[in-house]
């Protein structure tokens, strides 16, 4: 669906207090301090790690596969494929963090406990109570992501990314953003493009970017975006991140080919020219 002229049907979009948090940070603190800034959440359990799979996934001795909340690490090459830059660095660093705690970590399950692969969604902490996701993000070994309802540490994790981005560490050494006009495949991306229009209908909020991309906020999450000044952003360069889906199999006149669905406002903000 390609958006027409902006039509918010009377919904109020207030000025933002969140938009800059994802993309700008004045923090220049060391990764350990940033990891410690993410609070140790209650209702945790001690677990023992059997294997580190990649930079955001590991397996426990009890048989569970755990996907870390709040981080998306670069993908390792699978089935002969080429690994993304810093994928192996992220895996090795997570292994080192696990080793430093003698394979024993504190696991706090997410409010949404599993993903569609059946993996446990959780935050992990070392023996000193430091959040492992925030430490990896602060070192530039993964992107901060916020997916409702598992967003309790989104603020401190995006602050960790702000420090890595400012210092141009890891994935931020070069600009990793993808232009909305140059999307060629599905998958995770940090996309930058000009906001051309906004529409609200029964499917939620639809933000039309230049190129062939539409960003959707489903109705159940729209209220969380109320503080973003979206009307003021029309015509400006934005950044959005998440998993892009190719909708070309259901071709309809005026329908954008690429869709990115958001559930938390930390995933959307003004483009910062930092590279």
C-alpha positions, 0 to 999 in steps of 0.5 A: 500500500502506497500512502496518499496525502497525510490523513491522521483522522484527528490523531494528535502527534505531540513533540518528541522526547524520544526521537533523538535518543536512538541516534544521538548520545552525548555519552562517551563512557566505557562499555563496562560502565554502559553495561552497568547502567542497564539495571539488573531486572528482577525475577532472574535465574542462574543458568549455565551456557553450553554453546555460544552460537553467534553474537546474539544467540546461545544454548544452555546446558538445560537445552534451551536456545536463548535469543538476547533481547535488545540486540541484533548482531551481524549474521554469520555465514550459513551453509557456505554463505559469507558472514557479515562484517563483525559477525565473528567478532561479535560471536568471539566477544560474547564467548569471552564474556561468557567465559569470564563468568565461568559459563554461569550467567543471570537470565531474565526472561522477556515479557514475551518469553519466546520468539517464533523459532521457539527460542527463549527471549531474555536479558543476560547478565554477568557475575557483576550484574552487567548487561551483556547486550549493552556491552556488546552494543557499546563495543559496536558489535550489534545494533540496538533494537526495541521490539514490544513488549520486550523494551524494559532496557531499551533506553540504556541499550540505545544509549550504549549504541549512541556511544559506539556510533559516536566513537565509530566502533565496529559496525559504526566504523563506516555508515551502515545505513541503507538508502530507502531507494536502494533496497534490494532484499528482505532482512534487517537493515538500518534504513535512511530516507525522506518521509513523504507522507503519513496515513492512518487507517484500520491497519495502523499508521503508515509512513511513506518513505521515498523509493518503494518503502512503507513503514507500518506501526500496527494499531496496537502500538500507535499510542507509543508513537504519540510523542513523535512529531511525525507531521513536522518530519514530513520532507525530512530525512529519517532513520528506521530500523528493523526487518524489511519484508518483500511484498512483491508477491501481492502486487497491487497498484500503488502498493509499496514493495518493501515494508518495515513494521515497528512496535517501539519509537526507539526504532525511528528518528531523525537522520543524523549526519554522523559519517 
